[in-house]
């Protein structure tokens, strides 16, 4: 018996929960738990950077693998495997104190996140397109911010109870397991349409496209420094544990509606202009997180990070799509590779610079400069009044 396609809103909710688990928890819960790991386990900033980069390497390889056609027809099973794997890997993080084990676990978590991101998008977006409800895509992407906000609230409760870093991973695993069950119930179908994949043409040899791909890699470097070390910056500045949770909560809450917000901006100033503006706004936040004293710096940094990084990721892909509309899978793989290399290198460089200088000021300023460079490159290839899809 064939499954009847669920309502578009139901599938968008499933996508939102899947993104909350795979990205908001699976990838980014490391940020609020990291300071406790550094403090209780004696991890250095360089070691913390390597662990973060292992996750991003797994994400890169997972996204590249998922861009192929081997998984056709198995998307839903792979989504559920990724969500279940995220829950298991979070639990395993709390059961070890070995840096080598952390590297392996976070690498696998990156693979799981990538599979959920790619295959859940193929399910949700295909059904939304069929129902002509592409407006609900912003709800799907908002799951990243939702996951960050939920994990921040969880960390606030655990910190109030004086729980250790391992408890953060165990409770994150429990949240991920709940998300797994919710997605299994809300999304009983695979992608709409089961026709065979068509062979794509090669990517066009276009200097503008090459610049977009380069800019996207620079964005990966620029955003990830603050996304990885923001709470470590708060702790280094003497902020309370409650304030750490508050900063991460602000990051998540501003991220929930960021894609919808920047879509409105793109409709007014064009897609390229919106990408440029989002990078510049984020650069201000990255600099503010270390340049402004007291509580205001991290709060501004967290808010501007949340309101930009999810949307800029989507805007960058849309900008590339305009230049290679017939080779989307190849384009997705190449842009993901560029972005992935940037976010792999970012935490390593930032970790060593922080260890060398004694603070995250220099690496954060470098990240802000890289974001400005990304904006300038895209501005140089902008097209007049191109709006978001």
C-alpha positions as CSV (number, residue, x, y, z in Angstrom):
1,X,0.0,0.0,0.0
2,X,1.4,3.4,-1.0
3,X,2.0,6.0,1.7
4,X,0.0,9.2,1.3
5,X,2.2,12.3,1.4
6,X,1.9,14.0,4.8
7,X,0.8,17.6,4.9
8,X,3.5,20.2,4.0
9,X,3.4,21.7,7.5
10,X,3.9,18.3,9.1
11,X,6.9,17.6,6.9
12,X,8.4,21.0,7.6
13,X,8.1,20.3,11.3
14,X,9.9,17.0,10.7
15,X,12.6,18.8,8.9
16,X,12.9,21.4,11.6
17,X,13.3,18.7,14.3
18,X,15.8,16.7,12.2
19,X,17.9,19.8,11.7
20,X,17.7,20.7,15.4
21,X,19.0,17.2,16.3
22,X,21.7,16.8,13.5
23,X,23.0,20.4,13.4
24,X,21.8,22.3,16.5
25,X,22.8,19.3,18.8
26,X,24.9,16.9,16.8
27,X,27.3,19.6,15.5
28,X,27.0,22.7,17.7
29,X,26.3,21.4,21.3
30,X,30.0,20.9,21.4
31,X,30.3,24.7,21.8
32,X,28.6,25.1,25.2
33,X,30.0,21.8,26.6
34,X,33.6,22.6,25.5
35,X,34.5,25.0,28.3
36,X,33.7,22.4,30.9
37,X,35.8,19.8,29.0
38,X,38.7,22.2,28.7
39,X,38.5,23.0,32.5
40,X,37.9,19.5,33.9
41,X,39.9,17.5,31.4
42,X,42.7,20.0,30.9
43,X,42.1,20.2,27.1
44,X,44.2,22.9,25.4
45,X,42.7,25.3,22.9
46,X,44.7,23.5,20.2
47,X,43.2,20.1,21.2
48,X,39.7,21.6,21.3
49,X,40.3,23.0,17.8
50,X,41.4,19.6,16.5
51,X,38.3,17.9,18.0
52,X,36.0,20.5,16.3
53,X,37.8,20.1,13.0
54,X,37.4,16.3,13.2
55,X,33.6,16.9,13.2
56,X,33.8,19.3,10.3
57,X,36.0,16.8,8.3
58,X,33.3,14.1,8.9
59,X,30.6,16.6,7.8
60,X,32.6,17.4,4.6
61,X,33.2,13.8,3.6
62,X,29.6,12.9,4.5
63,X,28.1,15.7,2.4
64,X,30.3,14.8,-0.6
65,X,29.3,11.1,-0.3
66,X,25.6,12.0,0.0
67,X,25.8,14.1,-3.1
68,X,26.2,11.0,-5.2
69,X,23.4,8.8,-6.5
70,X,24.1,5.6,-4.4
71,X,21.5,6.4,-1.8
72,X,18.6,6.9,-4.2
73,X,15.5,5.3,-2.7
74,X,17.0,4.9,0.8
75,X,16.9,8.5,1.9
76,X,14.5,8.1,4.8
77,X,16.4,5.1,6.3
78,X,19.6,7.1,6.1
79,X,18.0,10.1,7.8
80,X,16.9,7.8,10.7
81,X,20.3,6.2,10.8
82,X,21.9,9.6,11.1
83,X,19.6,10.8,13.8
84,X,20.0,7.5,15.8
85,X,23.7,7.7,15.3
86,X,23.8,11.3,16.6
87,X,22.1,10.2,19.8
88,X,24.5,7.2,20.3
89,X,27.6,9.3,19.5
90,X,26.5,12.1,22.0
91,X,26.3,9.4,24.7
92,X,29.7,8.0,23.8
93,X,31.3,11.4,24.2
94,X,30.3,11.4,27.9
95,X,31.8,7.9,28.4
96,X,35.5,8.7,27.5
97,X,38.2,11.2,28.4
98,X,40.5,10.3,25.6
99,X,41.4,12.9,23.0
100,X,41.8,10.2,20.4
101,X,38.3,8.9,21.1
102,X,36.9,12.4,21.0
103,X,38.4,12.8,17.5
104,X,36.9,9.6,16.2
105,X,33.5,10.1,17.8
106,X,33.2,13.7,16.5
107,X,34.3,12.6,13.0
108,X,31.4,10.1,12.9
109,X,29.0,12.7,14.3
110,X,29.9,14.9,11.4
111,X,29.1,12.1,8.9
112,X,25.7,11.6,10.6
113,X,24.9,15.3,10.5
114,X,25.7,15.5,6.8
115,X,23.6,12.6,6.0
116,X,20.6,14.0,7.8
117,X,21.1,17.5,6.3
118,X,21.3,16.3,2.7
119,X,18.7,13.5,2.7
120,X,16.2,15.2,4.9
121,X,16.3,18.2,2.7
122,X,15.7,16.0,-0.4
123,X,12.6,14.6,1.4
124,X,11.1,17.8,2.7
125,X,11.9,20.1,-0.2
126,X,10.6,17.7,-2.9
127,X,7.3,17.5,-1.1
128,X,7.1,21.2,-0.4
129,X,7.8,21.9,-4.1
130,X,5.1,19.5,-5.2
131,X,2.6,21.2,-2.9
132,X,3.9,24.7,-3.9
133,X,4.8,25.5,-0.3
134,X,8.4,26.5,-0.7
135,X,7.7,29.2,1.9
136,X,8.0,26.5,4.5
137,X,11.7,25.9,3.7
138,X,12.7,28.7,6.2
139,X,10.9,26.6,8.9
140,X,13.1,23.6,8.0
141,X,16.4,25.6,8.2
142,X,15.2,27.3,11.5
143,X,15.7,23.9,13.1
144,X,19.4,24.7,13.5
145,X,18.6,27.7,15.7
146,X,15.9,25.7,17.5
147,X,18.5,23.0,18.4
148,X,21.0,25.5,19.6
149,X,18.4,27.2,21.7
150,X,17.1,23.9,23.2
151,X,20.7,22.8,24.0
152,X,21.4,26.2,25.6
153,X,18.4,25.8,27.9
154,X,19.5,22.3,28.7
155,X,23.0,23.5,29.6
156,X,21.5,26.3,31.8
157,X,19.6,23.7,33.8
158,X,22.6,21.4,34.1
159,X,24.9,24.3,35.2
160,X,22.3,25.3,37.8
161,X,22.5,21.8,39.1
162,X,26.4,21.9,39.0
163,X,26.5,18.9,36.6
164,X,29.7,18.1,34.9
165,X,30.6,18.2,31.2
166,X,29.7,14.5,30.7
167,X,26.1,15.1,31.8
168,X,25.7,17.6,28.9
169,X,26.5,14.9,26.4
170,X,24.2,12.3,28.1
171,X,21.2,14.7,28.1
172,X,22.0,15.8,24.6
173,X,21.8,12.1,23.6
174,X,18.4,11.9,25.3
175,X,17.2,15.0,23.3
176,X,18.5,13.5,20.1
177,X,16.7,10.2,20.8
178,X,13.4,12.1,21.3
179,X,14.0,13.9,17.9
180,X,14.7,10.6,16.2
181,X,11.3,9.3,17.4
182,X,9.5,12.5,16.3
183,X,11.0,12.5,12.8
184,X,10.2,8.8,12.4
185,X,6.5,9.5,13.2
186,X,6.2,12.8,11.3
187,X,8.0,11.8,8.1
188,X,6.9,8.3,7.0
189,X,7.8,8.9,3.3
190,X,10.9,9.4,1.1
191,X,11.4,12.1,-1.5
192,X,8.6,12.8,-3.8
193,X,9.2,11.3,-7.3
194,X,11.3,8.2,-7.8
195,X,12.5,8.7,-11.3
196,X,16.1,8.0,-12.2
197,X,18.7,10.7,-11.7
198,X,19.7,12.4,-14.9
199,X,23.4,12.8,-15.7
200,X,24.5,16.4,-15.0
201,X,26.7,18.4,-17.4
202,X,30.1,19.6,-16.1
203,X,30.3,22.8,-14.2
204,X,30.8,25.8,-16.4
205,X,34.3,27.3,-16.6
206,X,33.3,30.6,-15.2
207,X,35.5,33.0,-13.2
208,X,32.5,34.4,-11.4
209,X,31.5,30.9,-10.2
210,X,35.1,30.2,-9.1
211,X,35.0,33.4,-7.0
212,X,31.7,32.4,-5.4
213,X,33.2,29.0,-4.5
214,X,36.3,30.7,-3.0
215,X,34.2,33.1,-1.1
216,X,32.1,30.3,0.3
217,X,35.2,28.6,1.6
218,X,36.3,31.8,3.3
219,X,32.9,32.1,4.9
220,X,33.3,28.6,6.3
221,X,36.5,29.7,8.0
222,X,35.1,33.0,9.2
223,X,31.9,31.8,10.8
224,X,33.3,28.7,12.5
225,X,35.8,30.4,14.9
226,X,33.0,32.1,16.9
227,X,30.6,29.2,16.4
228,X,33.2,26.9,18.0
229,X,34.8,29.0,20.7
230,X,32.1,31.5,21.6
231,X,31.4,30.0,25.1
232,X,35.1,29.4,25.7
233,X,35.5,33.2,25.0
234,X,32.8,33.9,27.7
235,X,34.5,31.6,30.2
236,X,37.9,33.1,29.5
237,X,36.4,36.6,30.1
238,X,35.1,35.5,33.6
239,X,31.5,35.1,32.7
240,X,29.3,33.0,34.9
241,X,28.0,29.6,33.9
242,X,24.5,31.0,33.7
243,X,25.7,33.7,31.3
244,X,27.3,31.1,29.1
245,X,24.0,29.4,28.7
246,X,22.3,32.8,28.1
247,X,24.7,33.7,25.3
248,X,24.2,30.4,23.5
249,X,20.4,30.7,24.0
250,X,20.5,34.1,22.3
251,X,22.5,32.6,19.4
252,X,19.9,29.9,18.9
253,X,16.8,32.1,19.2
254,X,18.1,34.6,16.7
255,X,18.9,31.7,14.3
256,X,15.4,30.3,14.3
257,X,13.9,33.0,12.1
258,X,17.2,34.2,10.4
259,X,16.5,32.4,7.0
260,X,13.1,34.0,6.7
261,X,14.5,37.4,7.7
262,X,17.3,37.4,5.1
263,X,15.0,36.1,2.5
264,X,13.0,39.4,3.0
265,X,16.3,41.3,2.7
266,X,17.2,39.5,-0.5
267,X,13.9,40.4,-2.0
268,X,14.7,44.1,-1.4
269,X,18.4,44.4,-2.2
270,X,19.1,41.2,-4.2
271,X,20.6,37.8,-3.4
272,X,24.2,38.9,-3.8
273,X,23.6,42.0,-1.7
274,X,22.0,40.0,1.0
275,X,24.9,37.6,1.2
276,X,27.4,40.5,1.4
277,X,25.4,42.2,4.1
278,X,25.1,39.0,6.1
279,X,28.8,38.5,6.0
280,X,29.5,42.0,7.1
281,X,27.0,41.9,9.9
282,X,28.5,38.6,11.1
283,X,32.0,40.1,10.9
284,X,30.9,42.9,13.3
285,X,29.5,40.2,15.7
286,X,32.7,38.2,15.5
287,X,34.8,41.3,16.4
288,X,32.4,42.4,19.0
289,X,32.6,39.1,20.9
290,X,36.2,39.9,21.9
291,X,36.5,43.6,21.4
292,X,33.6,44.8,23.6
293,X,34.1,44.3,27.4
294,X,31.8,42.9,30.0
295,X,28.6,41.0,29.0
296,X,27.7,43.1,26.0
297,X,30.4,41.7,23.7
298,X,29.5,38.0,23.8
299,X,25.8,38.8,23.7
300,X,26.2,40.9,20.6
301,X,28.5,38.3,19.1
302,X,26.1,35.5,19.8
303,X,23.1,37.4,18.5
304,X,24.8,38.5,15.3
305,X,26.2,35.0,14.8
306,X,22.8,33.4,15.1
307,X,21.0,35.9,12.9
308,X,23.5,35.4,10.0
309,X,25.4,32.1,9.8
310,X,22.5,29.8,8.9
311,X,21.1,32.3,6.4
312,X,24.4,33.1,4.8
313,X,25.0,29.4,4.3
314,X,21.8,29.2,2.3
315,X,22.3,32.4,0.4
316,X,25.8,31.3,-0.7
317,X,24.4,28.1,-2.2
318,X,21.7,30.1,-3.9
319,X,24.3,32.5,-5.4
320,X,26.2,29.6,-6.8
321,X,23.1,27.9,-8.1
322,X,22.4,30.9,-10.3
323,X,25.7,30.4,-12.2
324,X,25.3,26.6,-12.6
325,X,21.6,25.8,-12.7
326,X,22.1,22.6,-14.7
327,X,24.7,21.0,-12.5
328,X,23.3,21.4,-9.0
329,X,24.7,18.1,-7.6
330,X,28.2,18.9,-8.8
331,X,27.9,22.4,-7.6
332,X,26.6,21.4,-4.2
333,X,29.6,19.0,-3.8
334,X,32.2,21.5,-4.8
335,X,30.8,24.3,-2.7
336,X,30.4,22.0,0.3
337,X,34.0,21.0,-0.2
338,X,35.2,24.6,-0.2
339,X,33.0,25.4,2.8
340,X,34.2,22.3,4.6
341,X,37.9,23.0,4.0
342,X,37.4,26.5,5.5
343,X,35.6,25.2,8.6
344,X,38.1,22.5,9.1
345,X,41.1,24.9,9.0
346,X,39.4,27.6,11.1
347,X,39.3,25.9,14.5
348,X,42.8,24.5,14.1
349,X,44.2,27.9,13.3
350,X,42.1,29.6,16.0
351,X,43.1,27.1,18.6
352,X,46.9,27.5,18.0
353,X,46.6,31.3,17.8
354,X,44.6,31.4,21.1
355,X,47.3,29.1,22.7
356,X,50.1,31.3,21.4
357,X,48.6,34.7,22.3
358,X,46.7,33.6,25.4
359,X,43.2,34.7,24.2
360,X,40.8,34.5,21.4
361,X,41.2,38.1,20.3
362,X,43.6,37.6,17.5
363,X,41.8,34.5,15.9
364,X,38.4,36.3,16.2
365,X,39.8,39.4,14.5
366,X,41.3,37.2,11.8
367,X,37.9,35.5,11.3
368,X,36.2,38.8,11.0
369,X,38.7,39.9,8.3
370,X,38.1,36.7,6.4
371,X,34.3,37.3,6.5
372,X,34.9,40.8,5.0
373,X,37.1,39.2,2.3
374,X,34.3,36.8,1.4
375,X,31.8,39.7,1.2
376,X,34.1,41.7,-1.1
377,X,34.6,38.7,-3.4
378,X,30.9,38.1,-3.9
379,X,30.3,41.8,-4.3
380,X,32.7,41.8,-7.2
381,X,30.6,39.3,-9.1
382,X,27.2,40.5,-8.0
383,X,24.3,40.5,-10.4
384,X,21.7,43.3,-10.4
385,X,18.5,42.6,-8.5
386,X,18.7,38.9,-8.3
387,X,16.3,37.8,-5.5
388,X,16.3,34.6,-3.4
389,X,14.5,31.6,-4.7
